[in-house]
Amino acid sequence: MVMTNYFEAILLQHLGLPRQFCVYIEVCGKGVAGENDGSVYSCDRYVYPEYRVGNLKTGKLGGKWFFHTNKKIGCTKSESLPKYCLQCTFRADCWGKCAKNQLIRTPDGESGLNY
């Protein structure tokens, strides 16, 4: 299943069409997540208390904080890529994948490589 999703994402990109998965685009931050208790998070991969932006049941969303958090997550992804990724021929095919998983070191020892 994962290979099928990856193939489809790459094919769409090479056809000039939008990708369906945020992990394969240059700037993400549109994958908002909602929980049963009404909690809303900036990203479906960042469902942690520090990324909670509000609650739908109470009608309180973070407003500017919501958009600031999404932008921070989305831009961090491609702006923090290590030199190893920036020099990669296939950078536009993955953009480092998800920023949450940029945890290991490159062969040169620089941090920020997706595991």
All heavy atoms as an XYZ file, in Angstrom:
911
protein
N       0.824     -1.200      0.000
C       0.000      0.000      0.000
C       0.866      1.261      0.000
O       0.593      2.182     -0.733
C      -0.917     -0.034      1.224
C      -1.725      1.201      1.408
S      -3.323      0.988      0.688
C      -4.130      2.423      1.243
N       1.913      1.273      0.816
C       2.756      2.454      0.900
C       3.424      2.735     -0.442
O       3.482      3.867     -0.892
C       3.819      2.299      2.015
C       4.809      3.442      1.980
C       3.139      2.226      3.367
N       3.939      1.708     -1.093
C       4.592      1.914     -2.388
C       3.606      2.441     -3.427
O       3.956      3.267     -4.249
C       5.244      0.611     -2.868
C       6.499      0.251     -2.091
S       7.734      1.577     -2.054
C       8.249      1.626     -3.748
N       2.366      1.965     -3.376
C       1.347      2.458     -4.300
C       1.106      3.941     -4.060
O       1.037      4.726     -5.002
C       0.037      1.672     -4.133
O       0.305      0.295     -4.343
C      -1.015      2.142     -5.113
N       0.997      4.350     -2.794
C       0.787      5.759     -2.465
C       1.974      6.600     -2.921
O       1.804      7.696     -3.449
C       0.578      5.942     -0.968
C      -0.739      5.393     -0.505
O      -1.636      5.175     -1.304
N      -0.860      5.146      0.778
N       3.169      6.106     -2.701
C       4.362      6.848     -3.092
C       4.420      6.987     -4.614
O       4.669      8.064     -5.133
C       5.622      6.161     -2.568
C       6.876      6.925     -2.862
C       7.150      8.117     -2.195
C       7.769      6.495     -3.823
C       8.279      8.848     -2.473
C       8.915      7.219     -4.109
C       9.166      8.396     -3.434
O      10.281      9.122     -3.723
N       4.178      5.907     -5.313
C       4.178      5.942     -6.779
C       3.147      6.943     -7.291
O       3.423      7.751     -8.183
C       3.903      4.550     -7.358
C       3.819      4.542     -8.852
C       4.964      4.588     -9.637
C       2.579      4.525     -9.486
C       4.891      4.603    -11.023
C       2.500      4.540    -10.873
C       3.654      4.579    -11.638
N       1.951      6.903     -6.727
C       0.892      7.822     -7.157
C       1.292      9.270     -6.888
O       1.083     10.147     -7.734
C      -0.405      7.497     -6.423
C      -1.568      8.351     -6.866
C      -2.865      7.984     -6.164
O      -2.938      6.942     -5.510
O      -3.808      8.770     -6.289
N       1.888      9.526     -5.736
C       2.303     10.889     -5.397
C       3.355     11.397     -6.374
O       3.289     12.538     -6.838
C       2.847     10.929     -3.970
N       4.320     10.559     -6.693
C       5.377     10.956     -7.622
C       4.814     11.162     -9.028
O       5.161     12.124     -9.721
C       6.504      9.900     -7.646
C       7.126      9.767     -6.258
C       7.564     10.241     -8.690
C       7.676     11.045     -5.691
N       3.932     10.281     -9.447
C       3.315     10.406    -10.766
C       2.536     11.718    -10.869
O       2.675     12.461    -11.848
C       2.390      9.218    -11.043
C       1.653      9.244    -12.380
C       2.641      9.190    -13.541
C       0.674      8.081    -12.473
N       1.729     12.030     -9.865
C       0.966     13.283     -9.874
C       1.893     14.486     -9.967
O       1.639     15.427    -10.717
C       0.093     13.382     -8.617
C      -1.086     12.422     -8.542
C      -1.736     12.479     -7.167
C      -2.109     12.737     -9.620
N       2.980     14.447     -9.194
C       3.935     15.553     -9.192
C       4.546     15.737    -10.575
O       4.644     16.844    -11.074
C       5.015     15.299     -8.143
C       5.976     16.457     -7.975
C       7.319     16.190     -8.629
O       7.760     15.059     -8.734
N       7.963     17.229     -9.088
N       4.920     14.647    -11.209
C       5.545     14.745    -12.532
C       4.542     15.121    -13.630
O       4.945     15.598    -14.688
C       6.283     13.445    -12.877
C       7.567     13.312    -12.124
N       8.750     13.811    -12.582
C       7.833     12.770    -10.905
C       9.699     13.575    -11.698
N       9.168     12.946    -10.669
N       3.263     14.939    -13.357
C       2.222     15.372    -14.297
C       1.775     16.812    -14.024
O       0.913     17.338    -14.700
C       1.013     14.431    -14.215
C       1.230     13.010    -14.729
C       0.000     12.148    -14.439
C       1.539     13.016    -16.223
N       2.348     17.413    -12.995
C       2.001     18.788    -12.650
C       0.703     18.912    -11.878
O       0.120     19.988    -11.798
N       0.241     17.813    -11.279
C      -1.002     17.805    -10.509
C      -0.697     17.839     -9.014
O       0.386     17.426     -8.598
C      -1.804     16.542    -10.855
C      -2.202     16.417    -12.328
C      -2.769     15.034    -12.614
C      -3.208     17.492    -12.684
N      -1.639     18.306     -8.211
C      -1.384     18.352     -6.765
C      -1.299     16.950     -6.165
O      -1.992     16.034     -6.591
C      -2.596     19.116     -6.211
C      -3.626     19.063     -7.266
C      -2.932     18.857     -8.575
N      -0.448     16.827     -5.175
C      -0.291     15.547     -4.490
C      -1.371     15.384     -3.437
O      -1.903     16.351     -2.918
C       1.079     15.478     -3.832
C       2.181     15.536     -4.863
C       3.490     15.335     -4.194
N       4.566     15.538     -5.159
C       5.817     15.287     -4.892
N       6.155     14.828     -3.714
N       6.739     15.498     -5.795
N      -1.655     14.137     -3.126
C      -2.709     13.856     -2.164
C      -2.210     13.749     -0.728
O      -2.986     13.779      0.200
C      -3.420     12.561     -2.541
C      -4.120     12.653     -3.873
C      -4.712     11.329     -4.292
O      -4.264     10.277     -3.872
N      -5.721     11.383     -5.120
N      -0.909     13.612     -0.542
C      -0.362     13.412      0.800
C       0.607     14.526      1.149
O       1.533     14.815      0.390
C       0.355     12.055      0.889
C      -0.531     10.907      0.528
C      -0.445     10.314     -0.715
C      -1.475     10.437      1.421
C      -1.274      9.259     -1.065
C      -2.308      9.399      1.087
C      -2.211      8.799     -0.151
N       0.423     15.108      2.315
C       1.244     16.241      2.730
C       2.718     15.894      2.860
O       3.574     16.750      2.692
C       0.722     16.812      4.035
S       0.778     15.640      5.422
N       3.036     14.646      3.143
C       4.438     14.285      3.345
C       5.279     14.432      2.086
O       6.495     14.511      2.154
C       4.607     12.858      3.918
C       3.993     12.756      5.296
C       4.055     11.812      2.996
N       4.664     14.491      0.920
C       5.405     14.570     -0.333
C       5.408     15.962     -0.968
O       5.852     16.120     -2.094
C       4.849     13.573     -1.354
C       4.914     12.155     -0.889
C       3.754     11.403     -0.768
C       6.119     11.551     -0.572
C       3.799     10.085     -0.343
C       6.174     10.236     -0.132
C       5.011      9.504     -0.031
O       5.062      8.210      0.394
N       4.905     16.961     -0.269
C       4.887     18.309     -0.841
C       5.902     19.200     -0.129
O       6.324     18.921      0.986
C       3.475     18.944     -0.801
C       2.940     19.047      0.621
C       2.515     18.174     -1.683
C       1.606     19.744      0.725
N       6.290     20.281     -0.788
C       7.328     21.155     -0.245
C       6.909     21.825      1.058
O       7.665     21.890      2.007
C       7.699     22.222     -1.280
C       8.802     23.131     -0.825
C       9.210     24.145     -1.895
O       8.558     24.209     -2.954
O      10.183     24.868     -1.657
N       5.695     22.345      1.097
C       5.187     23.018      2.298
C       3.862     22.369      2.685
O       2.920     22.370      1.895
C       4.979     24.529      2.058
C       4.388     25.194      3.276
C       6.288     25.193      1.670
N       3.821     21.807      3.864
C       2.586     21.160      4.314
C       1.891     22.059      5.340
O       2.225     23.216      5.480
C       2.894     19.784      4.898
S       4.031     19.832      6.292
N       0.958     21.529      6.081
C       0.284     22.306      7.113
C      -1.212     22.398      6.904
O      -1.885     23.207      7.529
N      -1.743     21.551      6.019
C      -3.182     21.572      5.779
C      -3.849     20.307      6.294
O      -5.015     20.079      6.049
C      -3.456     21.730      4.284
C      -2.950     23.037      3.726
C      -3.224     23.138      2.248
C      -2.647     24.427      1.688
N      -2.822     24.510      0.253
N      -3.112     19.486      7.008
C      -3.645     18.222      7.509
C      -4.207     18.360      8.908
O      -3.754     17.692      9.831
N      -5.147     19.235      9.106
C      -5.738     19.490     10.416
C      -6.383     18.218     10.958
O      -6.954     17.435     10.211
C      -6.792     20.618     10.315
C      -7.463     20.864     11.642
C      -6.148     21.881      9.797
N      -6.258     18.013     12.257
C      -6.827     16.823     12.892
C      -7.824     17.222     13.972
O      -7.624     18.196     14.693
C      -5.716     15.986     13.516
N      -8.901     16.461     14.062
C      -9.902     16.669     15.096
C     -10.104     15.386     15.886
O     -10.090     14.293     15.318
N     -10.265     15.509     17.185
C     -10.461     14.361     18.064
C     -11.920     14.285     18.519
O     -12.684     15.248     18.389
C      -9.551     14.480     19.291
C      -8.068     14.371     18.956
C      -7.662     12.960     18.595
O      -7.881     12.047     19.408
O      -7.116     12.775     17.491
N     -12.307     13.145     19.066
C     -13.688     12.941     19.538
C     -14.112     13.949     20.598
O     -15.284     14.287     20.700
C     -13.860     11.526     20.090
C     -13.834     10.480     19.002
O     -14.123     10.785     17.847
N     -13.491      9.260     19.358
N     -13.177     14.419     21.402
C     -13.519     15.384     22.450
C     -13.650     16.806     21.913
O     -13.902     17.744     22.657
C     -12.488     15.336     23.585
C     -11.114     15.846     23.180
O     -10.896     16.169     21.987
O     -10.242     15.925     24.069
N     -13.457     16.981     20.601
C     -13.576     18.300     19.970
C     -12.254     19.016     19.793
O     -12.197     20.058     19.146
N     -11.182     18.462     20.347
C      -9.870     19.093     20.223
C      -9.434     19.143     18.765
O      -9.657     18.212     17.999
C      -8.820     18.317     21.024
O      -9.089     18.410     22.401
N      -8.808     20.259     18.391
C      -8.315     20.458     17.034
C      -6.809     20.691     17.109
O      -6.324     21.441     17.961
C      -8.999     21.675     16.368
C      -8.445     21.930     14.970
C     -10.500     21.463     16.310
N      -6.094     20.025     16.194
C      -4.640     20.117     16.151
C      -4.210     20.607     14.771
O      -4.885     20.371     13.775
C      -4.011     18.753     16.443
C      -4.353     18.267     17.824
C      -5.524     17.555     18.056
C      -3.527     18.539     18.901
C      -5.862     17.122     19.321
C      -3.854     18.109     20.184
C      -5.021     17.403     20.382
O      -5.352     16.987     21.642
N      -3.071     21.238     14.720
C      -2.562     21.826     13.480
C      -2.268     20.813     12.394
O      -2.286     21.142     11.220
C      -1.274     22.602     13.749
O      -1.563     23.728     14.504
N      -1.962     19.599     12.779
C      -1.570     18.601     11.808
C      -1.941     17.220     12.334
O      -1.854     16.970     13.539
C      -0.060     18.688     11.577
S       0.596     17.419     10.486
N      -2.321     16.330     11.440
C      -2.705     14.989     11.874
C      -1.509     14.172     12.358
O      -1.666     13.125     12.951
C      -3.459     14.244     10.768
C      -2.657     14.035      9.497
O      -1.584     14.659      9.347
O      -3.115     13.262      8.648
N      -0.316     14.655     12.137
C       0.889     13.980     12.633
C       1.430     14.638     13.890
O       2.429     14.208     14.441
C       1.955     13.941     11.543
C       1.475     13.124     10.358
C       2.450     13.156      9.219
N       1.877     12.561      8.037
C       1.942     11.269      7.732
N       2.544     10.442      8.545
N       1.393     10.819      6.632
N       0.798     15.720     14.317
C       1.213     16.444     15.516
C       0.052     16.544     16.507
O      -0.305     17.617     16.947
C       1.696     17.847     15.144
C       3.069     17.887     14.520
C       3.237     17.730     13.152
C       4.204     18.093     15.299
C       4.500     17.773     12.572
C       5.466     18.141     14.731
C       5.599     17.975     13.370
O       6.845     18.020     12.794
N      -0.521     15.417     16.842
C      -1.639     15.409     17.787
C      -1.060     15.253     19.199
O      -1.098     14.186     19.806
C      -2.659     14.292     17.453
C      -3.836     14.321     18.408
C      -3.168     14.474     16.021
N      -0.477     16.356     19.665
C       0.137     16.431     20.990
C      -0.360     17.711     21.644
O      -0.693     18.682     20.948
C       1.668     16.475     20.884
C       2.250     15.283     20.172
C       2.740     15.408     18.876
C       2.303     14.030     20.786
C       3.276     14.320     18.207
C       2.834     12.936     20.126
C       3.322     13.083     18.841
O       3.842     12.012     18.195
N      -0.404     17.738     22.968
C      -0.941     18.918     23.671
C      -0.350     20.247     23.217
O      -1.071     21.240     23.080
C      -0.605     18.641     25.133
C      -0.546     17.152     25.226
C       0.013     16.686     23.905
N       0.937     20.296     22.944
C       1.556     21.570     22.559
C       1.124     22.062     21.185
O       1.328     23.226     20.840
C       3.089     21.488     22.640
C       3.718     20.475     21.715
C       3.924     19.092     22.342
O       3.151     18.709     23.240
O       4.835     18.401     21.902
N       0.478     21.200     20.396
C       0.002     21.599     19.066
C      -1.526     21.735     19.014
O      -2.083     21.963     17.956
C       0.482     20.607     18.000
C       1.983     20.620     17.851
C       2.759     19.646     18.455
C       2.612     21.633     17.147
C       4.144     19.669     18.341
C       3.983     21.665     17.026
C       4.745     20.684     17.628
O       6.103     20.719     17.519
N      -2.181     21.621     20.147
C      -3.638     21.785     20.210
C      -3.956     23.259     19.995
O      -3.394     24.123     20.648
C      -4.166     21.321     21.555
C      -5.663     21.337     21.657
C      -6.064     20.731     23.023
N      -7.479     20.776     23.214
C      -8.132     21.796     23.774
N      -7.468     22.864     24.211
N      -9.438     21.763     23.904
N      -4.847     23.545     19.055
C      -5.156     24.939     18.728
C      -6.556     25.361     19.153
O      -6.939     26.499     18.958
C      -4.965     25.221     17.220
C      -3.498     25.100     16.842
C      -5.826     24.321     16.376
N      -7.299     24.446     19.735
C      -8.626     24.809     20.194
C      -9.532     23.611     20.301
O      -9.103     22.455     20.213
N     -10.827     23.902     20.500
C     -11.817     22.860     20.671
C     -13.100     23.264     19.958
O     -13.636     24.355     20.192
C     -12.077     22.620     22.161
C     -12.908     21.403     22.401
O     -14.078     21.354     22.032
N     -12.302     20.408     23.031
N     -13.583     22.390     19.091
C     -14.814     22.681     18.345
C     -16.044     22.702     19.238
O     -16.980     23.457     18.987
C     -15.010     21.647     17.237
C     -14.029     21.728     16.079
C     -14.227     20.561     15.125
C     -14.199     23.044     15.334
N     -16.064     21.882     20.284
C     -17.230     21.816     21.169
C     -17.404     23.092     21.982
O     -18.521     23.486     22.282
C     -17.127     20.604     22.087
C     -17.310     19.296     21.336
C     -17.297     18.116     22.276
C     -17.532     16.835     21.493
N     -17.541     15.652     22.355
N     -16.285     23.734     22.332
C     -16.386     24.977     23.092
C     -16.426     26.193     22.168
O     -16.671     27.301     22.619
C     -15.183     25.143     24.045
O     -13.988     25.242     23.268
C     -15.084     23.989     25.019
N     -16.162     25.952     20.874
C     -16.178     27.044     19.908
C     -14.953     27.925     19.980
O     -14.925     29.015     19.429
N     -13.929     27.458     20.681
C     -12.722     28.266     20.840
C     -11.577     27.667     20.039
O     -11.008     26.653     20.408
C     -12.334     28.364     22.316
C     -13.355     29.074     23.151
C     -12.940     29.138     24.597
C     -14.015     29.844     25.414
N     -13.698     29.846     26.835
N     -11.275     28.327     18.930
C     -10.101     27.959     18.145
C      -9.080     29.074     18.284
O      -9.427     30.220     18.550
C     -10.465     27.743     16.679
C     -11.266     26.484     16.382
C     -11.629     26.421     14.909
C     -10.485     25.238     16.765
N      -7.855     28.742     18.061
C      -6.761     29.668     18.320
C      -6.622     30.844     17.382
O      -5.725     31.644     17.556
N      -7.453     30.982     16.382
C      -7.362     32.126     15.468
C      -6.001     32.239     14.834
O      -5.563     31.360     14.113
N      -5.310     33.339     15.110
C      -3.986     33.560     14.527
C      -3.013     32.458     14.933
O      -2.142     32.084     14.171
C      -3.447     34.924     14.942
C      -4.162     36.072     14.283
C      -3.545     37.379     14.690
C      -4.302     38.530     14.045
N      -3.739     39.820     14.408
N      -3.129     31.983     16.152
C      -2.247     30.910     16.621
C      -2.401     29.682     15.737
O      -1.433     29.040     15.371
C      -2.551     30.571     18.068
C      -1.868     29.316     18.528
C      -2.444     28.127     18.851
C      -0.471     29.115     18.708
N      -1.508     27.196     19.209
C      -0.278     27.787     19.129
C       0.649     29.917     18.533
C       0.977     27.254     19.400
C       1.904     29.380     18.804
C       2.050     28.077     19.227
N      -3.617     29.384     15.355
C      -3.897     28.232     14.502
C      -3.115     28.333     13.203
O      -2.407     27.426     12.801
C      -5.397     28.151     14.235
C      -5.810     27.037     13.325
C      -5.822     25.732     13.783
C      -6.185     27.293     12.028
C      -6.202     24.692     12.946
C      -6.572     26.272     11.191
C      -6.581     24.968     11.649
N      -3.203     29.470     12.541
C      -2.530     29.650     11.272
C      -1.016     29.750     11.445
O      -0.257     29.257     10.635
C      -3.090     30.857     10.525
C      -4.533     30.672     10.186
C      -5.519     31.353     10.865
C      -4.913     29.761      9.210
C      -6.858     31.152     10.563
C      -6.245     29.549      8.903
C      -7.221     30.254      9.586
N      -0.577     30.381     12.535
C       0.851     30.487     12.818
C       1.443     29.094     13.037
O       2.512     28.782     12.512
C       1.088     31.363     14.051
C       2.506     31.357     14.514
N       3.507     32.012     13.827
C       3.098     30.757     15.564
C       4.652     31.826     14.442
N       4.434     31.066     15.504
N       0.758     28.255     13.778
C       1.242     26.903     14.052
C       1.306     26.088     12.775
O       2.290     25.393     12.528
C       0.330     26.205     15.084
O       0.262     27.013     16.253
C       0.865     24.845     15.460
N       0.276     26.165     11.945
C       0.284     25.430     10.677
C       1.429     25.897      9.786
O       2.107     25.086      9.165
C      -1.041     25.615      9.935
C      -2.096     24.689     10.450
O      -2.118     24.375     11.633
N      -2.968     24.238      9.585
N       1.629     27.198      9.720
C       2.707     27.735      8.892
C       4.058     27.287      9.434
O       4.945     26.909      8.670
C       2.627     29.260      8.850
C       3.653     29.873      7.930
C       3.480     31.370      7.838
C       4.520     31.946      6.897
N       4.440     33.384      6.799
N       4.210     27.308     10.749
C       5.470     26.896     11.365
C       5.776     25.433     11.029
O       6.893     25.107     10.619
C       5.406     27.087     12.879
C       6.679     26.718     13.583
C       6.549     26.943     15.076
C       7.809     26.482     15.780
N       7.674     26.570     17.227
N       4.800     24.569     11.167
C       4.991     23.155     10.858
C       5.262     22.984      9.369
O       6.197     22.293      8.971
C       3.757     22.320     11.272
C       3.640     22.265     12.792
C       3.846     20.905     10.698
C       2.348     21.652     13.284
N       4.467     23.610      8.546
C       4.584     23.442      7.098
C       5.885     23.943      6.521
O       6.497     23.292      5.675
N       6.343     25.085      6.970
C       7.572     25.662      6.427
C       8.815     25.006      7.009
O       9.838     24.919      6.338
C       7.610     27.161      6.670
S       6.367     28.047      5.732
N       8.736     24.563      8.233
C       9.879     23.910      8.863
C      10.335     22.725      8.043
O      11.523     22.450      7.915
C       9.501     23.432     10.288
O       9.165     24.564     11.063
C      10.633     22.679     10.937
N       9.383     22.048      7.452
C       9.667     20.840      6.687
C      10.745     21.046      5.627
O      11.768     20.370      5.630
C       8.378     20.342      6.046
C       8.571     19.162      5.160
C       7.261     18.810      4.528
C       7.483     17.850      3.418
N       6.280     17.296      2.906
N      10.556     21.967      4.721
C      11.509     22.142      3.628
C      12.621     23.132      3.958
O      13.703     23.064      3.386
C      10.794     22.560      2.351
O      10.104     23.764      2.538
N      12.377     24.043      4.877
C      13.388     25.037      5.232
C      14.503     24.462      6.097
O      15.574     25.036      6.176
C      12.749     26.239      5.937
C      11.890     27.075      5.017
C      11.193     28.210      5.735
O      11.309     28.324      6.980
O      10.521     28.993      5.060
N      14.238     23.351      6.756
C      15.233     22.784      7.659
C      15.931     21.548      7.091
O      16.609     20.833      7.815
C      14.569     22.431      8.988
O      13.594     21.422      8.788
N      15.779     21.308      5.805
C      16.415     20.142      5.205
C      17.937     20.246      5.292
O      18.507     21.314      5.092
C      16.011     20.001      3.735
C      14.583     19.583      3.452
C      14.328     19.579      1.946
C      14.291     18.219      4.031
N      18.585     19.132      5.588
C      20.047     19.154      5.624
C      20.635     19.312      4.222
O      19.961     19.073      3.214
C      20.405     17.787      6.224
C      19.230     16.923      5.964
C      18.025     17.830      5.935
N      21.888     19.703      4.174
C      22.582     19.896      2.898
C      22.488     18.641      2.029
O      22.339     18.722      0.821
C      24.043     20.241      3.190
C      24.831     20.686      2.013
C      26.225     21.103      2.463
C      27.022     21.659      1.311
N      28.363     22.072      1.751
N      22.539     17.488      2.656
C      22.434     16.200      1.962
C      21.153     16.139      1.119
O      21.176     15.696     -0.021
C      22.454     15.089      3.017
C      22.411     13.686      2.494
C      23.552     13.072      1.988
C      21.241     12.939      2.550
C      23.521     11.764      1.539
C      21.197     11.630      2.098
C      22.346     11.043      1.591
O      22.314      9.755      1.148
N      20.044     16.598      1.684
C      18.764     16.610      0.959
C      18.723     17.720     -0.082
O      18.186     17.535     -1.174
C      17.606     16.781      1.932
S      17.323     15.366      2.998
N      19.253     18.879      0.270
C      19.229     20.005     -0.656
C      19.998     19.710     -1.937
O      19.682     20.245     -2.996
C      19.799     21.258      0.022
C      18.987     21.795      1.202
C      19.727     22.941      1.866
C      17.595     22.215      0.768
N      20.988     18.838     -1.857
C      21.783     18.483     -3.025
C      21.249     17.249     -3.747
O      21.775     16.864     -4.781
C      23.236     18.235     -2.610
C      23.899     19.473     -2.060
C      25.285     19.195     -1.491
O      25.653     18.075     -1.202
N      26.057     20.264     -1.329
N      20.224     16.642     -3.233
C      19.678     15.411     -3.795
C      18.944     15.670     -5.120
O      18.130     16.592     -5.218
C      18.721     14.758     -2.806
S      17.970     13.231     -3.415
N      19.206     14.840     -6.094
C      18.551     14.935     -7.405
C      17.044     14.746     -7.294
O      16.282     15.306     -8.070
C      19.125     13.848     -8.345
O      20.536     14.012     -8.409
C      18.532     13.954     -9.727
N      16.616     13.976     -6.305
C      15.199     13.635     -6.157
C      14.500     14.417     -5.049
O      13.431     14.029     -4.600
C      15.067     12.129     -5.893
C      15.727     11.300     -6.948
C      16.953     10.699     -6.713
C      15.137     11.153     -8.203
C      17.581      9.951     -7.693
C      15.754     10.411     -9.194
C      16.983      9.806     -8.939
N      15.071     15.528     -4.625
C      14.492     16.325     -3.534
C      13.023     16.665     -3.789
O      12.186     16.548     -2.903
C      15.293     17.604     -3.335
C      14.702     18.497     -2.250
C      15.457     19.776     -2.094
N      15.416     20.497     -3.359
C      16.138     21.568     -3.619
N      16.959     22.047     -2.740
N      16.044     22.163     -4.793
N      12.675     17.045     -4.995
C      11.295     17.431     -5.302
C      10.334     16.251     -5.273
O       9.120     16.440     -5.314
C      11.225     18.124     -6.658
N      10.852     15.045     -5.179
C       9.976     13.874     -5.088
C       9.564     13.567     -3.661
O       8.612     12.825     -3.441
C      10.664     12.641     -5.687
C      10.779     12.745     -7.201
O      10.018     13.509     -7.811
O      11.642     12.054     -7.764
N      10.276     14.123     -2.675
C       9.879     13.816     -1.291
C       9.910     15.026     -0.356
O       9.231     15.036      0.642
C      10.755     12.703     -0.717
S      12.370     13.214     -0.131
N      10.736     16.028     -0.644
C      10.875     17.214      0.207
C      11.156     16.848      1.655
O      10.684     17.512      2.578
C       9.658     18.130      0.105
C       9.576     18.793     -1.220
C       8.678     18.520     -2.214
C      10.428     19.815     -1.729
N       8.933     19.297     -3.315
C      10.015     20.104     -3.048
C      11.514     20.497     -1.209
C      10.629     21.065     -3.837
C      12.133     21.447     -2.004
C      11.684     21.726     -3.289
N      11.882     15.751      1.857
C      12.239     15.366      3.221
C      11.141     14.641      3.958
O      11.272     14.349      5.140
N      10.042     14.377      3.275
C       8.858     13.744      3.866
C       8.372     14.541      5.071
O       8.412     15.750      5.056
C       9.107     12.276      4.146
C       9.315     11.501      2.830
C       9.354     10.036      3.012
C       7.958      9.508      3.156
N       7.908      8.091      3.361
N       7.931     13.904      6.133
C       7.327     14.623      7.266
C       8.401     15.181      8.211
O       9.327     14.469      8.602
C       6.410     13.680      8.034
S       5.557     14.490      9.400
N       8.257     16.455      8.572
C       9.206     17.105      9.483
C       9.290     16.365     10.822
O      10.330     16.357     11.464
C       8.811     18.556      9.701
N       8.210     15.749     11.208
C       8.186     15.017     12.477
C       9.200     13.875     12.473
O       9.718     13.497     13.514
C       6.776     14.469     12.733
C       6.658     13.686     14.001
C       5.264     13.115     14.161
C       5.221     12.225     15.381
N       4.004     11.468     15.440
N       9.483     13.344     11.301
C      10.367     12.185     11.195
C      11.779     12.531     10.727
O      12.541     11.638     10.382
C       9.757     11.156     10.243
C       8.412     10.688     10.724
O       8.152     10.612     11.905
N       7.528     10.394      9.794
N      12.130     13.787     10.729
C      13.481     14.188     10.329
C      14.379     14.084     11.570
O      14.768     15.073     12.171
C      13.476     15.595      9.729
C      12.732     15.649      8.406
C      12.553     17.048      7.863
O      12.662     18.034      8.576
N      12.250     17.145      6.587
N      14.694     12.849     11.920
C      15.322     12.564     13.209
C      16.747     12.027     13.153
O      17.430     12.007     14.174
C      14.476     11.518     13.958
C      13.011     11.864     14.168
C      12.261     10.668     14.709
C      12.887     13.040     15.103
N      17.191     11.562     12.006
C      18.501     10.932     11.976
C      19.530     11.832     11.302
O      19.195     12.881     10.762
C      18.447      9.546     11.292
C      18.004      9.658      9.836
C      17.522      8.606     12.060
C      18.079      8.343      9.078
N      20.760     11.402     11.330
C      21.855     12.179     10.759
C      22.202     11.703      9.358
O      22.050     10.538      9.033
C      23.078     12.095     11.659
C      22.816     12.711     13.026
C      24.119     12.906     13.789
N      23.878     13.564     15.053
C      23.719     14.881     15.208
N      23.799     15.666     14.173
N      23.500     15.401     16.384
N      22.673     12.623      8.557
C      23.125     12.311      7.197
C      24.468     11.586      7.275
O      25.092     11.564      8.343
C      23.294     13.608      6.376
O      24.381     14.349      6.928
C      22.035     14.441      6.371
N      24.941     11.036      6.165
C      26.268     10.416      6.187
C      27.384     11.373      6.648
O      28.388     10.948      7.193
C      26.491      9.999      4.728
C      25.104      9.762      4.211
C      24.269     10.818      4.888
N      27.174     12.687      6.460
C      28.155     13.690      6.894
C      27.985     14.092      8.363
O      28.744     14.893      8.871
C      28.046     14.953      6.037
C      28.371     14.691      4.581
O      29.092     13.728      4.293
O      27.894     15.465      3.732
N      26.933     13.561      9.022
C      26.706     13.860     10.435
C      25.734     14.984     10.712
O      25.460     15.306     11.862
N      25.179     15.609      9.669
C      24.215     16.694      9.859
C      22.866     16.104     10.276
O      22.442     15.088      9.737
C      24.074     17.476      8.562
C      23.275     18.745      8.683
C      23.198     19.527      7.382
O      23.736     19.085      6.348
O      22.575     20.600      7.405
N      22.204     16.739     11.208
C      20.894     16.236     11.655
C      19.792     16.700     10.701
O      19.983     17.604      9.915
C      20.597     16.724     13.073
O      20.526     18.127     13.099
N      18.636     16.046     10.788
C      17.480     16.464     10.012
C      17.079     15.565      8.878
O      16.187     15.891      8.113
N      17.697     14.403      8.773
C      17.347     13.466      7.707
C      16.159     12.634      8.147
O      16.063     12.206      9.286
C      18.541     12.558      7.390
C      18.386     11.616      6.209
C      18.238     12.389      4.907
C      19.604     10.686      6.113
N      15.223     12.405      7.253
C      14.042     11.589      7.567
C      14.466     10.145      7.707
O      15.208      9.621      6.882
C      13.001     11.736      6.456
C      11.659     11.190      6.843
O      11.501      9.993      7.027
N      10.689     12.068      6.980
N      13.933      9.505      8.747
C      14.331      8.104      8.950
C      13.686      7.209      7.934
O      14.028      6.099      7.722
C      14.021      7.613     10.364
C      12.571      7.483     10.713
C      11.842      6.358     10.358
C      11.924      8.483     11.418
C      10.509      6.232     10.698
C      10.597      8.359     11.773
C       9.896      7.229     11.416
O       8.569      7.103     11.758
